[in-house]
Amino acid sequence: MHVRARSIPSPDAPVSAAPGSGRRGLLVDLSPLRESPAFARLWIGGAITGIGGQMTIVAVGLQVYDLTASTFAVSLVGVIALIPMICFGLYGGMLADAFDRRTVALTAAVVTWVSTAIIAVLAWSGSELVWPLYLLTTINAVSTTIVGTTRQAILPRLLPARLLPSAAALSGIAAGVMVTVGPALAGVLVAGVGFRWTYTIDVVLFVAAFLGIASLPKILPEGGVSRLPGLASLVDGWTFLRTAPNVRMTFIVDIVAMTFGNPRVLYPAVGTLLLGGGAITVGVLTAAGAVGTLLSSLDSGRLGRIDRQGRAIERAIIVYGLAIACFGAVLAWVTFSGTATHDAADANLPAIVIAAIALAVAGAADNISSIFRMTILQAAVPDAVRGRLQGVFTVVVTGGPRVGDLYIGLAASAFALWVPALAGGLLVVVLVWTLVRVQGAFRRYDARTPTP
């Protein structure tokens, strides 16, 4: 079955411009919002909806703990959803390459909205059952994954290639706002008005997603559809990936970075056993990465001028690895200097500040790498297979940190808290430096002539 692609109607078509035209400032580049009203609506709707989604994620964890008094029960909220998220990330990519992407995103958004609404109804009914929360949050995570996969496949149809780095930076800003404002609001609302109103507010905020998606034109894959969703379609996507060394390398270096350089699971033990400060230190270390992400996104004007994006990814990930190694070195210094403290009220402030700065640098470097990796994926991959490759990207960014959690946990248990971050960060530097020299074409990748 072949489906003919349709171009985006002219009212929302991006304004064309020659590469390099239109001087952009050094700070955040708002050109994508100005030049494509469709992108602007999608971005604003996604940001508002993301805040509500983060509220619900935090509120569900709090409610599960309130019902069970079990940290393990809370952890199952994410664990149960992991495999379905990976599977439907791939399936969502196939859907995006087979049907109108606007319809796929809108249908998945409806499922997300309905699952959130049912959670709210259960809260208003006074239900004390935990299993419906597991089921509904899994459905919610799956449909949100499909929305995200399809949305990323839509963006290159709304914007010229020269604005894709700026659009990715704007997405980083939106993500930074989501993960800072959403959880904070959830804590305030749950404490102030309870679970019922917290979920209900998310249901209302989600209307913004419909406004962003429903206003899009029809977006069918360019070049027609050779296969409907299924195993053969998935094989076609993987076959293309085998012939796309630059795109493949973006996945590989990200897996390396997230496997060996993602020390988030150390934070509770670090706050309790090394740096002191307890939960406050954990919050500071967690927020540091988000702050780095947000600050680096504000420099999208400069990032949009970089053409050697493969080399930029290499350098960003090397800086990331060095920053994580610096974080590990702080932990090692505290350990061997005898300044470790278990006292929540007597924190080692100098060490916490240095560790937070290192993690902020890591967050900024990771975001810059993400901006260019996403740009290469969107610009170099043909539209007909972009959804499936975006699905693989979703699997990488979802699964990589979980594998990293396993490495960090095992290494910390076998050796010491400082070992996995210090050794892992240095390993990231060595592996990425080696990989990009084995495949020299990746370092020569030029955004002016994107090749997969």
Secondary structure, 3 states (H helix, E strand, C coil): CCCCCCCCCHHHCCCCCCCCCCCCCCCCCCHHHHHCHHHHHHHHHHHHHHHHHHHHHHHHHHHHHHHHCCHHHHHHHHHHHHHHHHHHHHHHHHHHCCCCHHHHHHHHHHHHHHHHHHHHHHHHHCCCCCHHHHHHHHHHHHHHHHHHHHHHHHHHHHCCHHHHHHHHHHHHHHHHHHHHHHHHHHHHHHHHCHHHHHHHHHHHHCHHHHHHHHCCCCCCCCCCCCCCCCHHHHHHHHHHHHCCHHHHHHHHHHHHHHHHCCCHHHHHHHHHHHECCCHHHHHHHHHHHHHHHHHHHCCHHHHCCCCCHHHHHHHHHHHHHHHHHHHHHHHHHHHHHCCCECCCCCCCHHHHHHHHHHHHHHHHHHHHHHHHHHHHHHHHCCHHHHHHHHHHHHHHHHHHHHHHHHHHHHHHHHCCCCHHHHHHHHHHHHHHHHHHHHCHHHHCCCCCCCCC
